[in-house]
Amino acid sequence: MNATIKLEKKHFPVLLDELVSIISPLYGGTFIDCTFGQGGYSKEILRHQENRVIAIDRDKKVLSEAEELKKKFGRRFRFFHSTFKEINKISKKDQNIKAIIFDLGYSTNQILDLSKGISFKSKGKLNMKMGINEFSAHDAINNLSEDSLSKIFKYFGEEKNARLIAKKIILERKKKTINTENLVRVIESCYKKKYTKKHKATKVFQSLRIFVNQEISQLIHGLVNSFKILPVGGLIAVVTFHSLEDKIVKFFFKNYSEVSNNSRYLPINENSLKLFNLPQKKPIIPSHHELKKNLSSRSAKLRYAIKLNNSNNFKLLYEKFNYLINIENLYLDI
Ligand SMILES: C[S@@+](CC[C@H](N)C(=O)[O-])C[C@H]1O[C@@H](n2cnc3c(N)ncnc32)[C@H](O)[C@@H]1O
């Protein structure tokens, strides 16, 4: 027998059972899977005949999986190679959308794909592009100023040696172009302690991934544009993987689920409307059972909210996180 072995590690859809229990009361309509990946969520939703899925992913490498689903589910499944901040151009309000789902971060395939250079275990030219990018980690590390690099490491990675690492990068860059191995060495040389709990390059690599993929602006615009196309009664669910993402999602849901001006002497205006119902204040985290099966789900947090009212006013959200958007905009100096 001629057996073909597929050398791909399976991506376990994170918090799948928990997500299904939240969205299944809404079954019978269109669901938008903003982060298709290997289709774990989409396939589960499509198991129910009455559901349709619109899926989005920025990575071209998921196209073959999307083609499989098109063959199997026909018109019930549509795929768009795009970033999710464009969701309002992909879908319109009149499509009976029941829920919009985000599973942020990277799929196992992307992490294992050494050509993407997402992990500090990769070799050669820096990259980190997920797909549909303006620039790479190579461009950022080899062109940005010490000040810009230091901000990226500090705010996107909470790296305590941010300034020193940035300084050393500038010095190293005068001698040669910096690749993945050089960068790891520079970072390691900035730590006094020989042993640290996590790899010393973890935070800088995380910060560069966020910067290269403009993850903060993607998330903020993605949430706001999702809200715009979602009918009242629809649900937004987001799985995050790091504290910065979670901070944004938590603020978005919590801030707009509280009435900001409830004085009975003042007229109700758009700013004081409650935009969401928040059934659960605390995030849902993976069970022990899931952690045993898939340890990489350990930092996942699922938050969700149900839309109550329409609004166009997200000024507070943009004001609160403008300092992060400004750091992402430093790419304009490349
Ligand atoms: C964690 S994986 C999703 C896994 C998926 N839920 C599954 O079960 O197979 C995240 C996916 O989202 C995609 N992605 C990340 N940010 C995106 C963005 N801003 N727009 C579109 N796709 C994005 C990545 O390319 C990746 O394929």
The ligand as a Tripos MOL2 file, in Angstrom:
@<TRIPOS>MOLECULE
LIG
   27    29     1     0     0
SMALL
NO_CHARGES

@<TRIPOS>ATOM
      1 C1         -5.2750   30.9410   15.6270 C.3       1 LIG1
      2 S1         -5.5010   30.8250   13.9050 S.3       1 LIG1
      3 C2         -7.2090   30.4270   13.7440 C.3       1 LIG1
      4 C3         -7.4970   28.9680   13.8550 C.3       1 LIG1
      5 C4         -8.9000   28.5840   13.5170 C.3       1 LIG1
      6 N1         -9.8570   29.0810   14.4780 N.3       1 LIG1
      7 C5         -9.0180   27.0780   13.4070 C.2       1 LIG1
      8 O1         -9.7540   26.4890   14.1940 O.co2     1 LIG1
      9 O2         -8.3720   26.4750   12.5430 O.co2     1 LIG1
     10 C6         -5.4970   32.4800   13.3960 C.3       1 LIG1
     11 C7         -5.6690   32.6940   11.9170 C.3       1 LIG1
     12 O3         -6.0880   34.0270   11.7440 O.3       1 LIG1
     13 C8         -5.4160   34.6120   10.6770 C.3       1 LIG1
     14 N2         -5.3420   36.0390   10.9730 N.ar      1 LIG1
     15 C9         -4.6820   36.6510   11.9750 C.ar      1 LIG1
     16 N3         -4.8720   37.9770   11.9340 N.ar      1 LIG1
     17 C10        -5.6940   38.2170   10.8710 C.ar      1 LIG1
     18 C11        -6.2560   39.3990   10.3000 C.ar      1 LIG1
     19 N4         -6.0120   40.5990   10.8220 N.pl3     1 LIG1
     20 N5         -7.0660   39.2670    9.2410 N.ar      1 LIG1
     21 C12        -7.3220   38.0360    8.6970 C.ar      1 LIG1
     22 N6         -6.8010   36.8920    9.1800 N.ar      1 LIG1
     23 C13        -6.0020   36.9770   10.2610 C.ar      1 LIG1
     24 C14        -4.0660   33.9420   10.6490 C.3       1 LIG1
     25 O4         -3.5180   33.9960    9.3480 O.3       1 LIG1
     26 C15        -4.4030   32.5180   11.1110 C.3       1 LIG1
     27 O5         -4.6310   31.6870   10.0150 O.3       1 LIG1
@<TRIPOS>BOND
     1     1     2 1
     2     2     3 1
     3     2    10 1
     4     3     4 1
     5     4     5 1
     6     5     6 1
     7     5     7 1
     8     7     8 2
     9     7     9 1
    10    10    11 1
    11    11    12 1
    12    11    26 1
    13    12    13 1
    14    13    14 1
    15    13    24 1
    16    14    15 ar
    17    14    23 ar
    18    15    16 ar
    19    16    17 ar
    20    17    18 ar
    21    17    23 ar
    22    18    19 1
    23    18    20 ar
    24    20    21 ar
    25    21    22 ar
    26    22    23 ar
    27    24    25 1
    28    24    26 1
    29    26    27 1
@<TRIPOS>SUBSTRUCTURE
     1 LIG1         1 GROUP 0 **** ****
